[in-house]
């Protein structure tokens, strides 16, 4: 039927009608809040993150108290990022798999004091002295900056498995490898299963791009590489078919949830994974996307509605779960 029989504006004529016919909706259970826990901070000594307005590095106790407040507002899950003492970092990232490490402590305390689903980021970058996501060796690959480095893929896998196992031992419900080494999902799944953690889920950063939108995060967790870059392991932003191949491999290796990172600049990738696979799809609304919108609002270039609109676009593209620093704001609005 055409106009005048069909009038599309009938479906938009009031807030009540728009509400009942809305195709895409954000729910509290869709949101995962990324929380930064820093070793060495005293209680009530949270640190502002200069590159991320209204976001903080929390002490252990403060992180748990803030998580409790969000849980009361309806939040169901968090993902924990740890920031160790600089003096503890080494070339293999040993603080990442220390059973007394800051993430392990945070997982235990969160599990004791909340009913949140606890997700842990599995990587080495903020725990290594060189800032890379894997074990580093000099010589071989020459990257775009002209520095000669090599990140050892297979050598890194055993360390990532150790990190994931330490998080599972602490009580993590889901481990989320973000390193982009080949074979890491299989290595983690095998290690978890051998140690009776077959019910711990793996949410793999399946399509993690080498993106400039990570810059505020790197400042937040002090994880910028001291040499070279991450282009030999994170994906080329120009590639989309490659994302399908990465996701297929992760599924074969045992991933339970697939993730795309970043989100807003890669909505087509979210849709592609959602169209091609039956697993739940997560998307990471990363620090640069967050800070860009916050800056636009502060300067008057954008209204606050841009927050909800951007998150709806991620959900509309096919994401079942959204990791976002906007979670506290959204929970207040829902």
C-alpha positions, -999 to 999 in steps of 0.1 A, spaced: 0 0 0 11 35 -8 2 70 5 -24 80 16 -35 45 28 -1 40 43 11 68 65 44 59 82 41 89 106 12 71 124 39 50 141 57 82 153 29 104 165 34 102 202 61 90 227 38 62 238 34 48 203 71 53 195 79 33 227 57 3 218 69 -1 182 106 6 189 127 -21 172 159 -17 192 160 -12 229 189 -9 254 185 -30 286 207 -30 317 217 -66 310 231 -55 276 258 -34 293 292 -44 306 310 -17 326 349 -16 323 364 -8 356 401 1 363 415 -11 396 450 2 405 474 -14 429 488 9 456 459 33 459 445 39 493 407 39 499 390 70 487 421 79 466 406 73 432 425 89 404 409 110 376 418 98 341 428 129 322 419 115 288 385 101 300 362 126 316 343 112 347 363 79 346 387 69 374 413 45 385 399 30 417 414 14 447 403 -21 454 377 -12 480 364 18 460 361 -3 429 339 -28 447 317 0 463 312 16 429 303 -17 414 277 -23 441 261 11 433 259 2 396 245 -33 405 217 -16 425 208 4 394 205 -28 373 240 -36 360 246 -73 355 283 -75 346 317 -58 347 350 -63 330 381 -57 352 413 -41 341 442 -41 365 470 -16 368 500 -30 387 528 -11 404 554 0 378 581 -16 399 565 -51 394 564 -50 356 588 -73 338 594 -87 303 569 -115 307 542 -96 325 543 -118 356 520 -95 377 492 -106 352 493 -142 365 502 -136 401 475 -151 424 480 -121 446 478 -96 418 454 -67 417 430 -83 392 429 -115 411 422 -96 444 395 -76 426 378 -107 412 377 -124 447 363 -93 464 337 -86 437 325 -122 439 323 -120 477 304 -88 478 283 -86 446 262 -109 424 277 -94 392 290 -115 364 328 -109 365 347 -108 333 385 -104 333 406 -90 306 434 -115 297 464 -97 282 500 -88 291 503 -52 279 498 -33 311 520 -58 330 550 -59 308 579 -35 310 577 -30 272 539 -26 269 533 -52 243 506 -79 245 531 -107 241 566 -119 248 591 -97 230 622 -106 211 646 -83 193 653 -86 156 633 -99 125 602 -78 118 605 -41 109 573 -22 116 561 11 102 581 31 127 613 16 116 621 -1 149 630 -38 147 609 -60 170 593 -94 171 564 -104 193 566 -142 198 532 -157 192 536 -193 204 558 -184 233 531 -159 245 503 -185 245 515 -203 277 516 -170 296 481 -160 284 468 -194 296 484 -189 330 467 -155 332 433 -170 324 438 -198 349 447 -174 377 415 -154 369 394 -186 369 410 -197 402 400 -163 417 364 -168 406 360 -151 372 329 -162 353 342 -151 319 378 -146 307 383 -123 277 416 -126 258 424 -93 241 460 -100 229 452 -111 193 478 -139 193 469 -168 170 457 -199 189 452 -182 222 415 -193 226 425 -230 222 454 -226 246 432 -210 272 403 -235 267 427 -265 271 442 -251 303 409 -242 318 394 -276 310 424 -295 324 420 -276 357 383 -283 361 371 -249 348 352 -262 319 323 -239 328 343 -207 327 333 -189 294 357 -174 269 347 -140 254 373 -136 227 383 -103 213 379 -119 179 381 -88 157 403 -64 175 416 -37 152 449 -17 154 429 15 162 438 50 172 406 50 193 424 32 220 447 61 229 428 73 261 427 37 274 465 33 270 469 64 292 444 51 317 462 18 323 497 29 314 500 3 286 514 22 256 542 1 240 577 15 247 589 4 212 572 -3 179 534 -7 176 508 -35 176 501 -37 139 517 -72 136 490 -87 158 460 -64 159 439 -62 127 443 -38 98 414 -14 99 409 -18 61 400 -55 64 366 -70 69 368 -106 55 397 -112 78 373 -106 107 351 -135 96 382 -158 94 393 -147 129 358 -154 143 356 -188 126 389 -198 142 379 -186 176 347 -207 174 366 -238 164 390 -232 193 362 -229 219 351 -193 222 316 -188 237 312 -151 229 327 -131 200 337 -95 203 344 -66 179 366 -38 191 362 -8 185 325 -5 180 313 27 163 339 27 135 333 -10 129 295 -13 129 298 -32 96 320 -58 113 295 -63 141 267 -68 116 289 -92 96 296 -114 126 260 -113 137 249 -123 102 274 -152 99 275 -168 134 251 -180 160 272 -171 191 265 -140 212 282 -109 198 298 -83 221 311 -49 210 336 -27 228 326 10 228 361 20 234 378 49 253 383 71 223 347 68 212 337 76 248 360 106 251 352 120 217 315 121 225 321 135 260 343 163 245 316 171 219 290 174 247 313 196 268 320 219 239 284 222 230 288 205 196 266 176 207 236 170 230 236 143 256 212 123 234 243 114 213 252 89 240 221 68 236 220 72 199 255 59 195 248 29 218 216 21 199 236 20 167 258 -6 182 229 -27 194 211 -22 160 241 -35 142 238 -68 160 256 -65 193 240 -85 221 264 -71 247 281 -36 248 312 -29 269 309 8 275 321 35 299 287 51 294 271 24 314 266 45 346 249 72 325 227 48 307 216 30 339 204 64 352 184 70 320 167 36 317 
